Amino acid sequence: MGDVKAGLIVSVLLCPTSYSAAQPLAPKPTLHTPDAIAPAVLPYLACLYAERGLPLLRASDGAQVAYDKSGSGCSAARARARQEAAKALQGKPVPGGLAPGEFIDEALGDMDAYVASLPVGASAQGTMIGIPVTIEDEVQPAYNRYDGCLKTHSQMTVETIMAKFRQAMAICATVRDYAVHEAAKALIAKGWDETKRERAAETTFVKVDESWLALGEQYRRALIERSAQDDRNQPATDSGPH
C-alpha cells in the first residue's frame, strides 16, 4: 500500500491437531489496513467479524467497533465504508497511482479474503480463535515480544490448560510491562499526546490478555467436547459373566 501507514488487525489462532497432548499455538494471520481510510473501513470489517461470531475491538479504548446493521449481511456496512473512505481520500494522493475507488476496493477486498479464511467461531473439529484485536503497526514489535513469551510458557495438557495460560501471563508480566512501555513510545509516530499514547498502549495489552484467556477457554471447551465425543463413540463393553 505504498508509504501509507497501516493499522494491523491481529487474530490469535490456535490449531489443535490432536486433543490428547500438548499442542503448539499456530502463527497468527494479520491484515493491514491503510491509516488514511482505516476509520472509514473498519466498521465493515467489524460486520464481517460479527458474521463469524466474533467482536472487533479498537486498540485505543477497547470498545467494539460499531457498524451499520441495516439490511441483510454486510452490504450496507460495505456501501457506507466505501462512501466514507472516498470522503477521507478527497484531495489526498493515493498510493501506487491508483484511482481512489480502486484503492478502496482493494482494501475492502483484502478484508473479504482475510475474514473468509478465519474459522466460524470455535470448534472442536478445527481452528479456534481468540478475540481479534486491532493493533497499530508501530505497536507490532512490542506485541510480538509479549505474544512470543506467552506461547513459550503455555505448552499444555487437557488437565492443565487454563492454569498454563494464566501461568504464562504471570511469567511474562515483566515482558508485558516492557512491551507496553515500548508501544507507548512507538505511538509517538501517530502524533498522539503522552496520555493518549499510554492509554492506547495499556488498553491494547489488556485486550491481548483477554484474547489470550478467551483462547484458553475455547481450547478447554473443545477438549471437553472432543473427550465426550470419543466416549460416545466407544463401543459398549459387556461386563457380565462369560
Secondary structure, 3 states (H helix, E strand, C coil): CCCCCEEEEECCEECCCCCCCCCCCCCCCEEEEECCCHHHHHHHHHHHHHHCCCCCECCCCCCECCCCCCCCCCHHHHHHHHHHHHHHHCCCCCHHHCCHHHHHHHHHHHHHHHHHCCCCCCCCCCCEECCCEEEEHHHHHHHHHHHHHHHHCCCCCCCCHHHHHHHHHHHCHHHHHHHHHHHHHHHHHHCCCHHHHHHHHHHHHHHHHHHHHHHHHHHHHHHHHHHHHHHHHCCCCCCCCC
